[in-house]
Amino acid sequence: MKQYDVVVVGAGPAGQRAAVQAAKLGASVVVIETRPTIGGAAIHGGTIPSKALREAVLYLTGFRERELYGVSYSVKQDILLQDLTYRLDHILKREVAVMESQLARNGVEVIRGKASFSGDHTIVVDGGHEKIEIAAENVILTPGSRPSHSEHVPIDGVRIFDTDQILDLREIPRRLAVIGAGVVGVEYACMFAALGVRVTLVDMEEQLLPFVDREIVDALIYHMRDTGVVFQLGEGVESVTTTGDEVVAITESRKHIISDALLYTIGRQGSTDGLGLENVGLEADERGRLTVDDRYCTSVPYIYAAGDVIGFPALASSSMEQGRIAARNALGAPTDGVQDPLPFGIYTIPEISIVGKTEAQLTRDRVPYEIGLARYSETARGQIVGDSTGRLKLLVHAETRDLLGVHIIGEGASELIHIGQAVIALSGKLDYLVNNVFNYPTLAECYKVAALDAYNKLSSYKVLRKAA
């Protein structure tokens, strides 16, 4: 029986970072992965594939250039699925190669097979042809998650898809129904709508993306409707059937939504079944998730968990950091933990990114705040890139001038957000953005424009308070 200081189960973002960190601390490390290639759901599910698909859609449709050249502009007419997947296949191969190189350079061994606990500190790996028994001083569970299914939706991978299967489409459908208006559902709805697909988006919730600032969501809805997306919110789906070449979804209010393909995107399930958790005294909840403390340690002292399997926020970015910190804690190395605030990037068209508090949260908590708003159209760079509808919104404490939240919709939103994240994390005030010099012409200038907008409002606010 071979023994390792750290055994990592799952080679997704959390597992890969955990393994590299443990190796850099001098530990002997092995990663066990069930898939033929590493990368987890980030590579084989939604994260990288969906973002690569989005870039292919934006390029081939000429979507970014339509502001300048007209709505009929397109780089390629009659876009085929092969046109979209060509770019995707290239990116995925490169990304897997980078991850494999990182593990190899750090001396991390990779074993492919199904891992399960056979007893305390002991894991059996079933590779299909043979079983290997491993002794583990520490275990970090990062098995990831898989799409949840429903008995009302007969997912077949032919016309009815989950998020892991949608890229297996044989051709671009004329009509697509998307059941579930969470982040992934909205992202795919935007992508297919940009291709000219008639998209119907269905969700039981009456509000789209309830954790995002309402003004930003309203702007997104406007853009999505402009590309032809039909919203059916506050609607549950009662049944889904296939009839010939069509898919028929019947809602609880008896609406019939007819499409050529259907994407089911409601929820994910932690991939903990089959791990033999009962053999070490661990138990997952009904959604396959594990409970951990602030050190990412489970109720069993030598077993840690990170990534999707521990639930919210279940982002590739946060999972990477959780895995790294779990490895440091397992080996007794000092760590500060995952730092707030976490940025969120939503790769819709246009993209959205947020960090910090929303107006609704500040209002609920009785925090006095002022808004600073900048429109991309007010910057030269906004005109250059052809995005005249984007906007950046700052929320500032009306008395202390602390930056409380940043909300962006438009080109480069997920990149721009990190400026605001740094200011908030370092307890920065509005004055920094007012007095700072930004490169010209850039979209980052929006911070300056929005800061001056808030500054002028706060100056008037201060005058009024003195007068009172």
Secondary structure, DSSP 8 states (H G I E B T S, - for coil): -EEEEEEEE--SHHHHHHHHHHHHTT--EEEEESSSSS-HHHHHTSHHHHHHHHHHHHHHHTGGGHHHH-TT--SSSS--HHHHHHHHHHHHHHHHHHHHHHHHHTT-EEEESEEEEEETTEEEEE-SS-EEEEEEEEEEE---EEE--BTTB---SSSEEETTTGGG-SS--SEEEEE--SHHHHHHHHHHHHTT-EEEEEESSSSSSTTS-HHHHHHHHHHHHHTT-EEEET--EEEEEEETTEEEEEETT--EEEESEEEE---EEES-TTS-GGGTT----TTS-----TTSB-SSTTEEE-GGGG-TT--HHHHHHHHHHHHHHHTT-----S-S---EEE--SS-EEEEE--HHHHHHTT--EEEEEEEGGGSHHHHHHT--S-EEEEEEETTT-BEEEEEEESTTHHHHHHHHHHHHHTT-BHHHHHH----SS-TTHHHHHHHHHHHHHHHHHHHHHHH-
